[in-house]
Amino acid sequence: MSDGVPDNLWDYEVAAKVVASMQEYERGAVNKSQDSPLSLMQFVAQEVVDRARYIAEDPYAESPYMERAIEEGVPAEGGKIDDISVVAAICRRKDG
């Protein structure tokens, strides 16, 4: 992921969004054009991007960027507008 994600989401938020997105996909709550590991990972990546962007655009959100800025003595509020990109993959052990 690019720095726009950890500037706007704490690690636990990223992990929670990944897990929740995978569960939502598996429950069938998502309109699946193709049901495959690739489409699952595309969905998960987009969900993380969407959440990070939401925080980045919220001037009242609490974010890691805001917290670090305040610790450095720089006044800051909300998220940080930045590039936000995510690549998600499933890693599996090869049998045999």
Secondary structure, DSSP 8 states (H G I E B T S, - for coil): --TTTTTTS-HHHHHHHHHHHHHHHHHT-S--SS-SHHHHHHHHHHHHHHHHHHHHT-TT---HHHHHHHHTT----S------------------
